[in-house]
Amino acid sequence: MSNHTENPIALPVSETEVQEALPWQVVVLNDPVNLMSYVVMVFRRVFGYDLEKAQQHMLEVHELGQSILWEGELEKAESYVYQLQEWQLTARLNQDA
């Protein structure tokens, strides 16, 4: 009779589980269409940012071409991207690997 105990840490984890567990980034890209004041308003409504934080992200988008607005779990990140796209902003998901 074996006295073998399984180590739960050694259990295999699927690639999908690993990918979903990694932090996801909500990124907004610069576009030539939306006014800066509009972008600030959207950031405040979608993320609840105060005026200063929303303006800081808007300037980052304007000057650097993109800004990471949020990081976290996949489901919430997808929701944020969808909301931003509903407001006609160019947004995408990045995986922080």
MOJO-V211354 format. One record per residue. N is the residue number from 1. OMEGA is omega in degrees with one decimal (none if undefined). Layout:
((N:OMEGA) (N:OMEGA))
//
This chain:
((1:-177.5) (2:176.3) (3:-175.9) (4:174.9) (5:-178.9) (6:177.4) (7:-177.1) (8:179.0) (9:-176.6) (10:179.6) (11:179.5) (12:178.7) (13:-178.8) (14:178.4) (15:178.7) (16:179.0) (17:178.6) (18:-178.7) (19:179.9) (20:-177.8) (21:-179.9) (22:178.5) (23:176.2) (24:-179.6) (25:172.4) (26:-175.5) (27:174.0) (28:-179.3) (29:177.8) (30:174.6) (31:-177.2) (32:-171.0) (33:-171.0) (34:176.0) (35:-179.9) (36:-179.5) (37:177.7) (38:-179.7) (39:177.4) (40:179.9) (41:179.5) (42:179.3) (43:179.6) (44:-178.0) (45:-175.7) (46:-173.9) (47:-177.7) (48:-179.6) (49:171.2) (50:-174.6) (51:-176.9) (52:-179.5) (53:178.7) (54:178.9) (55:178.4) (56:178.5) (57:178.6) (58:179.4) (59:177.1) (60:177.1) (61:-176.9) (62:-173.7) (63:-175.8) (64:178.6) (65:178.5) (66:175.4) (67:173.9) (68:-174.6) (69:-175.3) (70:175.0) (71:177.5) (72:-174.7) (73:-173.4) (74:-174.7) (75:179.6) (76:179.0) (77:177.9) (78:178.9) (79:178.6) (80:179.1) (81:178.6) (82:179.9) (83:179.4) (84:178.4) (85:175.7) (86:176.8) (87:177.8) (88:173.0) (89:177.8) (90:-176.8) (91:178.5) (92:175.2) (93:169.8) (94:175.2) (95:-179.6) (96:-175.6) (97:none))
//
